[in-house]
Amino acid sequence: MSTPLSSSVYSQLVGLFTGVLLLSSVLIVWRRSLTAQIRLLALQGLALAALVTVLAISETSAELLAVSGLVLVLKAIVLPGVLWRAVASDRVPREETPLINTTTALIALSLLTMLAFLVSRPLVALGSGPAIAAVPVGVALVLFGFLVLATRRHAVSQLIGFLVLDNGVAAVAFLTAGGVPLVVELGVSLDVLLVVLILQVLTSRIRTEYGDADLADLTELRD
Amino acid sequence: MGLFLVLPLATALLLAILAASGYGRVLRRYAGIVAASVILSCGLALASAVLHDRTVTALGGQLRADALSAFMLIVVGSVGLTATWGGLDPDPEADPGRLYAVLVVLFLGAMSLAVLADNLGVLWVAVEATTIATAFLVGHYRTRRSLEAAWKYVVLGSVGVAIAFLGIVLLYAATRAAGDPTLSWNTLHHSPPALDPSLVKVAVALAILGFATKAGLAPMHSWLPDAHSQAPAPVSGLMSGVLLSVAFYAILRVQAVALPVIGIGLMRGLLVAAGLLSLAVAAALVLRQHDLKRMLAYSSIEHMGLLALAAAVNSPLAIGAALLHVLGHGLAKSSTFVVSGRILLAEGTTTISEIRSLLSRRPGVAIPFLCGMVALLGLPPFSLFFSEVAIVVAGLQRGMGWVMAVAVALVLVTFAGLSRHVSNMVLGSGDAPGPAAADQRAHGPRLPLVLALGATGVIGFAAGSFATLLTEAAAALGAPR
């Protein structure tokens, strides 16, 4: 098998970009400013696209290269752009108070990372390449996304949590299986884009209705 | 024959484009009915084809119908027809609005794609598309409550199915490791590659968890009463009657793929837990409901719990009964939601305590409501009685006696709660206007409700090709005898 990348460069690049994935999501949990979180999300999208490009080159797959372009446009540019618009209409820059403080959140992150390595064992057993070894990072992203969803009350923060989770699922897909079939990939990308657009519209409706986009106000429907 | 696979999707897409481009009020008014009728006709045509020569494919195998797909397409079509036709505004000049018409048609199209795609990934995309299509339908009335319901629905629904997608990705990774990357349920089912059991276990647990969120199973059910109570009545009927069942269909497909690899143990555990918890949630909360549509939503959680138990039993009898239950529940629930819309129209409220002596004051809406509720309570002659009994019997045959005993007890509690609400609303002699002034109007077309409830009353006794279709559909899932 002839690959354009030497195996040490390949494993270093995979390590670098999955490292950026993990670091950016830790920083998303750490930072409270929404604009900073959105910038970090764009960085995460960029790292994911770069990771897919590396995988595409090492597998010499033109299809995967095209997918990396799709990932770049969608996750590094379009989705953060949609979120940016949702925040831009806030007159005061948002600093939000999550339900748990930063220290607790960071401790939770380290525990979740360990959990991710633990539950990924059947996955890591699939093979021995650097891509497979990096799978726990994808799982960790999924868990981090859950943490953000569970502890943040601002509508845009919840969107960020959803997208971190989605990036995690995508990372697992690319690392374990070189991505899903193209038709599925296109459908999934379209679905994610539409969900984010819908949530952005709902966010602006919530803001008009309640004055800001704090989800703690949504308490009318109870049993 | 492949035409009948493409036609439902093409019709839905075409109608959506026409309605979006503003082609007149008449088209917007009837678009949903046309789409549902086409889907139902294609479902019947596919069913007859499947009963003669097994499977139908189109678009190079991307779309495929076996007996189960054909049956589910019939469910989508018939429930869709009940909800859209029955939910027709009695005022012939009324305009449902462009967005509403487009989204209802796309919703029907997405559900058809979900049951016809021979690819678990496309199935996932279609299930997620139903969330997208229904988001603004739930938020249609633009009140604070509907906004809150829509937000919770989209966030929980999307996160839930994202977990299911992780499961599907892992399944794909397992097939890739086995040397034959595929997501086709047909290939996975009929010529299964040697999959790694420990990986498939993780994959299946995630997929079932994710799709169970969309199917409204406890403990991931919290979006369901909110969304169902805030959506317009026909949309509630569609969501409750068939969207939940489409998510259940996804669970059945995943289960059938995983069954030869990991056995039933893990999946049975998950489904029994979700099923009993759903029944318990419904039993605990149905009596406390103040709103008619929320009460119906909890009844849906109950019925989805029963379906989860049937999937856990996973014998041919249990699966056949589950499918009969899907159809019976879909028809009865969409009818009662449609009637709840008419009650809102006639009484100006859906608050249970404000609706009294409906039978003597407004027999036109009370009689279909009562029939629908009797069906949902699981009384004969309605098919839900037979399917519930069959699920319990199938459970006993598989040695799940305790589970079934608990289930029956919980169903009885729900029964008591529901029948108390219903008798409060329907019975009584009415204080103000005497029976002479009783309002006989149905506040909408009568025929769809007569047909839907009539069918629910008859299909329990049906034999012949309908019974064969159910047996074939259960066999398509390869449930061990």
Interface residues (C-beta under 8 A of the other chain):
Chain A: V119 P122 L123 A125 L126 G127 V142 F146 L149 A155 Q158 F162 L165 D166 V169 V172 A173 T176 A177 G178 V180 P181 V183 V184 G187 V188 L190 D191 L194 V195 I198 L199 V201 L202 R205 I206 E209 Y210 L215 L218 T219 E220 L221 D223
Chain B: Q62 N119 G121 V122 W124 V125 E128 A129 T131 I132 A135 F136 G139 R142 R144 R145 L147 E148 A149 A150 W151 K152 V154 V155 S158 V159 A162 I163 F165 L166 I168 V169 L170 Y172 A173 A174 R176 A177 P181 L183 D196 S198 L199 K201 V202 P225 D226 S229 Q230 L285 R288 Q289 R294
